[in-house]
Amino acid sequence: MKPMEPMKPMKPMESMKPIKSFESGKSHRWWPENLGDSPDTAGGQNEMRYAYFAEKDRLAIDEGSGTATVYDTEGHKVSGVQQHQSGSSKKIVFTSNQGEMDLDALHKV
């Protein structure tokens, strides 16, 4: 029987690349181009989606219309999101370094 060999170190992880559209080969960006290709975090549920850009203090939201609304996060550093939906009403609340951040309290850009 052959002796066991020591484990080799793992290869470092590569950074994530922007999602590519299968048809066009272009970035699957639904937010304004001036925010860049790679948000710090992004997600969504049902037809609502968001993308957060920490360096620019910007949060892009699409509530299902296909058009992004951009908000100034005013120094908040987004770390989580909660989406509530009941019937026809939808509410999204973000968690930040300053506590809960309601979209209604942010300024549209």
Buried (B, 14 or more C-beta within 10 A) or exposed (E): EEEEEEEEEEEEEEEEEEEEEEEEEEBEBBBEEEBBEBBEBBEBEEEBBBBBBBEBBBBBBBBEEEEBBBBBBEEBBBEEBEBEEEEEEBEBBBBBEEEEBEBEEBEEB
